[in-house]
C-alpha cells in the first residue's frame, strides 16, 4: 500500500487543526481529502479521502500515526482497501507533502510514492 515514513516528531493535533480541504479536479477525475479525525490521545489521525477515476469512486482513509520511537507513518488505513490506483497514490503523496511542509524539520526515511524533491530533505525512496 502507498506509504511514507517520516523521522521527527510532528504535532498531529496542530496539523489537524490547520488542515485545509484538498480538492483537485482534472476532467472527470477528482482527488479529495476533506475531513480530519484526531484520535483522543492525539497520536493518530484519519483523513477522509475520495478518489474518482474514470467514473469509479474509491473512498478510503489516510492514517497518520505517531510512534514512540520518534517517527510518523502515513498510509492508507488498513481497514479500507482501495485499489492502488494512480489517483490513490497521488492523493496520499499530496497529504504527505502537506505534512512535510507543516513540519519542515522532519524528513522522509522511506516511501513508495513520488514526492516533490523540495519536501524530501535527504530522505530515501524505496
Number of C-alpha atoms within 10 A of each C-alpha: 15 18 21 25 22 24 20 18 16 22 12 21 18 11 17 19 11 10 18 13 13 15 14 11 11 8 7 9 15 18 21 20 24 13 15 20 16 17 13 9 8 15 17 20 23 21 24 17 24 21 27 17 18 10 10 9 13 19 16 22 24 25 20 24 19 21 13 8 9 11 18 22 19 24 22 23 17 12 8 12 13 18 12 13 12 10 19 26 20 18 23 26 23 19 20 25 18 15 21 20 13 17 16 13 12 21 19 23 18 16 20 15 18 14 18 11 9 10 19 19 15 11 16 13 15 8
